[in-house]
């Protein structure tokens, strides 16, 4: 599509967002399944329903423009989702994975907020007041979702991830200490064994001397 005017850019950006939201509708259930925290899973599932509503809102905007919303692939969202997928495949502790999921979700939110902020402004400039209001609603929802994720991370997830890391470190230190104690005991037993052998040898030697004198 050749962009000759702000209107052309507006439509192009709307199509990009429409595709991004539809990609997200498919990706969010997988993120929810990967979450171990009930609070995080509920937050992701709630945002899935919100995202479906945002898709419908965009369709209203396209109806007003009498334009087909399909026809563009959002490579930005595709990349963010792929990064999230790779992260979910990592061998991570549950709470650590939850913290990573929040980070991935917030990157998505910030990407969407930037996009919706632009199209909302374009709509206002072009005189599409109804569309601008719909897009502002979505922008507000994205900001609220980002705020909830931050609160969840600060109050629960990141704290649990830190505690798991500390427990793992303490376990490793305890294991090393046990191994060190075991080595000391082995060395002591070996030394004790050698001492007993020497005493026995001395007794045998003394016995041989007494026998020879007789």
Secondary structure as UniProt FT lines:
FT   HELIX           6..34
FT   HELIX           38..65
FT   HELIX           75..88
FT   HELIX           94..126
FT   HELIX           129..152
FT   HELIX           153..157
FT   HELIX           158..213
//
